[in-house]
């Protein structure tokens, strides 16, 4: 019985340490944003590092109502034309192009920023997406300056202004 407890304790310890290591890998504010290259729903290749020198508003989404709301808030800010930023959306759940296009057609406000698909869920793995949606604002040097969940248009604008000063 003692050996069983020891083995169980050992396994629990390994799982605990793995959880800590996994949590440490979450790119947070102040960290370099992991690069990626994906294809948009319209077939264009998009690489995050290509936008070095620009502020990037990155939305990590699934097919869900909160994600639709967040993408809409991003689009509203883009439509205002008050900020200089690149807007990107990524479906991080591995959904097909057809499923994502059908979902985008349900939006009341048409999304015009690149909406990328990630069949292998690489971005989800790199960014350790825990909340749906996840919003990141990345500065011109590729550093994450904001990481949050559902953020209003005005909240996005305030965060972008902090970086633009």
C-alpha positions as CSV (number, residue, x, y, z in Angstrom):
1,X,0.0,0.0,0.0
2,X,2.8,2.4,0.8
3,X,4.3,1.9,-2.7
4,X,0.9,2.7,-4.3
5,X,0.7,5.9,-2.4
6,X,4.3,6.8,-3.3
7,X,3.6,6.2,-7.0
8,X,0.4,8.1,-6.8
9,X,2.1,10.9,-5.1
10,X,4.9,10.9,-7.6
11,X,2.4,11.0,-10.5
12,X,0.5,13.8,-8.8
13,X,3.7,15.8,-8.4
14,X,4.7,15.3,-12.0
15,X,1.2,16.5,-13.1
16,X,1.5,19.5,-10.8
17,X,4.9,20.5,-12.2
18,X,3.6,20.0,-15.7
19,X,0.7,22.3,-14.9
20,X,3.1,25.0,-13.6
21,X,5.3,24.6,-16.7
22,X,2.3,24.9,-18.9
23,X,1.1,28.0,-17.1
24,X,4.5,29.5,-17.4
25,X,4.3,29.1,-21.2
26,X,1.2,31.4,-21.4
27,X,2.4,34.5,-23.3
28,X,1.3,37.4,-21.1
29,X,1.6,41.2,-21.2
30,X,5.3,42.1,-21.7
31,X,6.1,38.9,-23.5
32,X,6.9,38.6,-27.2
33,X,3.9,37.5,-29.2
34,X,4.4,34.0,-30.7
35,X,4.5,34.2,-34.5
36,X,2.2,32.3,-36.8
37,X,1.3,31.9,-40.4
38,X,-2.3,31.0,-41.3
39,X,-4.7,31.2,-44.2
40,X,-7.7,33.5,-44.2
41,X,-11.2,32.3,-45.0
42,X,-10.7,34.0,-48.4
43,X,-7.4,32.1,-49.1
44,X,-4.8,34.7,-48.3
45,X,-1.7,33.9,-46.2
46,X,-1.3,36.0,-43.1
47,X,1.8,36.1,-40.9
48,X,1.8,38.0,-37.6
49,X,5.4,39.1,-37.8
50,X,4.7,40.7,-41.2
51,X,3.0,43.5,-39.2
52,X,6.0,44.5,-37.2
53,X,5.9,48.2,-36.8
54,X,2.1,48.3,-36.5
55,X,-0.2,47.8,-33.5
56,X,-2.1,44.5,-34.0
57,X,-5.5,43.8,-32.4
58,X,-5.7,40.0,-32.4
59,X,-8.9,38.2,-31.6
60,X,-8.8,34.5,-30.8
61,X,-12.2,33.0,-31.4
62,X,-14.3,29.9,-31.7
63,X,-17.8,29.6,-33.3
64,X,-19.8,31.1,-30.4
65,X,-21.9,34.1,-29.5
66,X,-19.3,35.8,-27.2
67,X,-16.8,35.5,-30.0
68,X,-19.3,37.0,-32.5
69,X,-19.8,39.9,-30.1
70,X,-16.1,40.5,-29.7
71,X,-15.4,40.3,-33.5
72,X,-18.2,42.9,-33.9
73,X,-16.6,45.2,-31.3
74,X,-13.3,45.0,-33.2
75,X,-15.1,45.7,-36.5
76,X,-16.9,48.7,-35.0
77,X,-13.6,50.2,-34.0
78,X,-12.1,49.4,-37.4
79,X,-15.1,51.1,-39.1
80,X,-14.6,54.3,-37.1
81,X,-11.2,54.7,-38.6
82,X,-9.9,56.5,-35.4
83,X,-7.0,54.2,-34.8
84,X,-4.1,53.0,-36.8
85,X,-4.0,49.3,-36.1
86,X,-4.1,45.9,-37.9
87,X,-7.1,43.8,-36.9
88,X,-6.9,40.0,-37.2
89,X,-9.3,37.3,-36.1
90,X,-8.3,33.6,-35.7
91,X,-10.7,30.7,-35.4
92,X,-8.6,28.7,-33.0
93,X,-10.9,25.7,-32.6
94,X,-9.9,23.9,-35.8
95,X,-13.2,24.5,-37.6
96,X,-13.4,24.1,-41.4
97,X,-13.3,27.0,-43.8
98,X,-16.9,26.3,-44.7
99,X,-18.1,26.3,-41.1
100,X,-16.3,29.6,-40.4
101,X,-17.7,31.2,-43.5
102,X,-21.2,30.1,-42.5
103,X,-20.7,31.5,-39.0
104,X,-19.4,34.8,-40.4
105,X,-22.5,35.2,-42.6
106,X,-24.6,35.2,-39.4
107,X,-22.9,38.4,-38.2
108,X,-25.1,41.6,-38.2
109,X,-22.0,43.7,-38.8
110,X,-19.9,42.3,-41.6
111,X,-16.3,41.5,-40.6
112,X,-13.8,43.0,-43.1
113,X,-10.6,42.3,-41.3
114,X,-8.7,39.0,-42.1
115,X,-10.4,36.1,-40.4
116,X,-7.9,33.2,-40.3
117,X,-8.5,29.5,-39.9
118,X,-6.2,27.2,-37.8
119,X,-7.1,23.6,-38.6
120,X,-4.2,22.3,-36.4
121,X,-5.1,24.6,-33.5
122,X,-1.4,25.9,-33.4
123,X,-2.4,29.4,-32.3
124,X,-4.5,28.0,-29.5
125,X,-1.5,26.0,-28.4
126,X,1.0,28.9,-28.7
127,X,-1.2,31.4,-26.9
128,X,-2.7,28.9,-24.4
129,X,-6.2,30.3,-24.9
130,X,-8.3,29.8,-21.8
131,X,-11.0,32.4,-22.1
132,X,-13.4,32.7,-25.0
133,X,-12.9,35.1,-26.7
134,X,-9.3,36.1,-26.0
135,X,-8.1,39.5,-27.2
136,X,-4.5,40.6,-27.5
137,X,-3.1,44.0,-28.4
138,X,0.5,43.7,-29.7
139,X,2.8,46.7,-30.1
140,X,5.0,47.5,-33.1
141,X,7.8,45.5,-31.6
142,X,5.7,42.4,-31.3
143,X,5.3,42.6,-27.6
144,X,1.9,41.8,-26.0
145,X,0.7,45.0,-24.3
146,X,-2.9,43.8,-23.5
147,X,-4.4,40.4,-22.9
148,X,-8.0,40.0,-21.9
149,X,-11.3,38.5,-22.7
150,X,-14.5,40.2,-24.0
151,X,-13.4,43.9,-24.5
152,X,-15.7,46.6,-25.7
153,X,-14.8,48.9,-28.6
154,X,-14.1,51.7,-26.2
155,X,-11.9,49.4,-24.1
156,X,-9.9,48.4,-27.1
157,X,-9.6,52.1,-28.1
158,X,-8.3,53.0,-24.6
159,X,-5.7,50.2,-24.7
160,X,-4.5,51.2,-28.2
161,X,-4.2,54.8,-27.1
162,X,-1.9,53.7,-24.2
163,X,0.5,52.1,-26.7
164,X,0.2,55.0,-29.2
165,X,1.4,57.7,-26.9
